[in-house]
Amino acid sequence: MIDWGSWRNQPVLLGGLIVLGWLYGLAAGPLRGRFAPGELFPRGPALRFYGGLFLLYLAVGSPLEVVARYFLCSVHTVQDMVLLYPAAALLLSGVPAWMLDPLVGAPPGGLMRILLRPLLCGAIFVLMVSGWYVPRLFEGALRNDAWHEGRTALFLGVGLLFWWPLLSSSRRFPRLGHGGRMLYLMAVQVTLTGVFTYVLMAEHALYPTYEHAPRLVDALSPIEDQVLAGTLLSFLSSAVLVGALGYNFFAWARTDRPGAR
């Protein structure tokens, strides 16, 4: 049913990841002196960036993609969480300010100034994640290749927007202070509750593809798979948001200590 040794090798996917990695290596290595004279090679950021590329390929290029699209809603949720949280966070935090600012400052700079406002970042994130779990859109993406690929790209994009107010290294559009980050995270957590509840509490199968799919796990019915998806959506998102909230709280507390820098 599934070839667990088969990984996607489409030119668009593999080629895109390779080009991104090559461009990053070129900017961080041979061209670093031109873009940022005196800067050392960004070893830590580079490890994060390439780790993000690896997670991105793991999410959409491994057999996980087949299971997520054709068999189990719960695995699709895990795939979404990987794109939205660790992959996007690693990619964004892996780009130093001297690389990032020329990208976001280039035309249309005015559009970026609006798009990267924290309120809009959070609103777009919540609306996109919630909207794509509506059955008509979700099922449409499962049945249409172009729509499915577009949804995947969109989830990575809104993941980057979500993390921008928290992790941005940009001097043009910097991240929020500790207090602002905490308010931002609490607002996102509260507003995502609706989609958690919708998927978790539905009394019937929302997505026909999974309802009629062959059972990879005999003990997991379509409804149980959907409940598991809602549980994972709620638990994993909450773990990231509450974890980030706690981290920022303690980081803020350390900066307020006497003698703290």
N, C-alpha and C positions, 0 to 999 in steps of 0.2 A: 504493500500500500504506500509506504514512504521509504524512499532510499535515503537512509540516514547518513550516507557518505557523500551525498550529492549537495554541492554548494553552488550557488548562483554565480555565473561568470559572464553575465551580460556586459558588453562593452561600456554601456552607459554607467552601470553601477561600478564595476571594477575600474574602468577608465577614469570616472569622476573622482573616486577615492585616491587613485594613484596620482592624478593631476593635483589634487588638493595637497597631498603629502609632499609632492615634488615642489610645488610653489612655496609651501611653508619652509621646506629645507633650503630652497634657493634664497628666500628672504632672510632666514635666520643665519645662513652660512655665508656664501660668496658675496651677497649683496648687502650684508648687515652694515658694513662700513659706509655704504652710500646712504642707507635709510637712517641709521642711528650710529654715527661715529662715536667710538669709545665704549659702546655697549658690548658686554660679554655675551657669548652664546647662551640663549635662554634654556638651559638644560631642563630645569623643572617644568616650565611651561611647555617645552617641546614634548616631554614625556606625557604630559596631560593631553596635549593635542593629538598625538598619535594614538594614545589610549582611547580617546574619543572616536577616532576613525575606526579603530578595531571594534569597539562596541557597536558602532553604526553598522559595520559589515556583519557582525555577529547577529544583530537584530533582523536585518533584512536580506542577508546573503546566505545564512545557514539554513538547515532544514526546519528551524524554528518558523521561518516564513511560511512554509507549506502547511505546517500544523496550524499556525495562527489564521491563515486565510481560509482553509477548507475544512477544518475539523473541530477546533476547540476555541470557544470564545475566551476562556480563561487564559489561554496562551497568547491570544491576540492582545489581551490587556497587559500581560507582561511585556510584550513587544512594544506596546505604546509607552509603557512606563520607562523602558530602557531609552527610548528616543527622547522622551520629554525631560528626563531627569539626569541620569549619569552621563549619557552620551553628549547631550547639549551642554551640561555643566563643564565637562572636561574640554570640549572644543572651545568654549568661550574663555574659560580660565587659562587655556593654553596659548592665547594670543596676547603678547605683550602690548603695552600702550603704543609703542612706536610703530607696530604693525597695524594696530586697530584704528588709530586715529586717521590715517590717510584713507582708509576704506570708508569709514562713516562720515568723514568730512568732505568726501568727494560729492559732486552733484548727484542726486538732488539733496544737498545738505539740509535745506529747509524741511523736506519731508522726514528726514531722519530725526531732526529736532522734535518733530511732533510725535513720530512713531515711538521714539525711545523714552518718552515721558513715562514714569513709573505707573501712573494711573492707567494709561493706555496699554502698556505692556501687560499688566495684570488683567485688564478687561478683555483684551484680545485672547489671552491664554484661556481664561475661563469660558468665554463664548465658543471658542474653537473646540476645546475639549468636550464641553457639554453638547454642542451642536452635532458633532460627528458621532455621538452615541445615539442620536435619534435614529430609529430603525430604518427609515427610508434612505438616509444618507449612508449609514453604516453598511446596510445591505447592498446599496448601489456600488459602494467601493469594493465590496467583496466580489461582485459580479463583473466589474469593468476594469480591465488592466490599467488604462490610463488614469482613471479615477482613483484606483488603488495606489498607484505610484504618486499621484498628486497628493493624496491624503498623507502618505508617508513623509513626503517632503514638507508638507504643511506642518505636521506634528513636530518635525525637527526644528522648523523655523519658529513656531510658537514656543518651543522649549527654549530656544536661544533668547527670545523676547522675555520669557518668564525670568530667566537667570540674569538678564542684563542689570536690573537695579540692585542685584545682590553681588555679582561677581565681575562686573565690567572693570577693565583696567584703563578704559579710555579717560583721557584728560578733557576731551571735548564734551563727552556725555558720561560723567562719572557715576559710580554706584551711590546709593543712598547711604546716609549715616546709620549708625546702629539703631537708633530709635525709629527712623523711617523704614528700615528693613523689617523691623518687628511688626510695625503696623501693616506693612505690605503683605507679609506672610500670613498674618491673622486674617486679613481681608480675603486673600485667595482661599485659605482654608475654609472659611465660612461660606463663601459663594460657590465652592465646588461641592458642597454637601448635597445640592439638588441632584446632580448627576449620579453621585454615589447611591443615593436613596432610590432613584429611578431604576437603575440596573439591579440593585440588590433586592428590592421589594416587589418587582414585577411578578405577577402570578402566572404568567404564560410566557412562552418562548418569544423573545422579541425579534430574533434574527433567523429566518427560514433556513439559511445555509447551514447553520449549526444544528437546527432542529432535525434536519433530514440527513445530516452527514453520518457516514459510518462511525461507529463508536470505537475510538482508539482505546478508551478505558471503559470496559463493560459496566463497571460499577457507577460510572458518572453519566447520569441522564442529561438531556439537553437543559432541563430546568436547573439541575444541580450544577452543571457546568456554568450556567449563567449566574447563579448565586455566587459561585466561586469567583467568577469574573468581577462581580460587584464588590465582593469582599476584598479581592486583591486591589482593585481600583481604589477603594477607600483606605485600606491598610497601608499600601505602599505610598500613595500620595501623602497620607497623614504622617507616615514615618519620615518622609523627606521634609515636609513643611514644618512639623513639630521639631524635628532634629535641627533644621536650620534656625528655627526660632530659638531653641535652647542655646545653640552655639553662639548666636548673636547676642543673646542676653548675657552670657558669661564673658564674651569678648568685650561687651560694653562695660560690664562691671569691672573688668581688669583695667580698662582705660581710666576709670574714675578713682582708682586707688591712689593714695599719695605717692608721688615719685614715679608713677606710671608714665610712659612716654606715649 
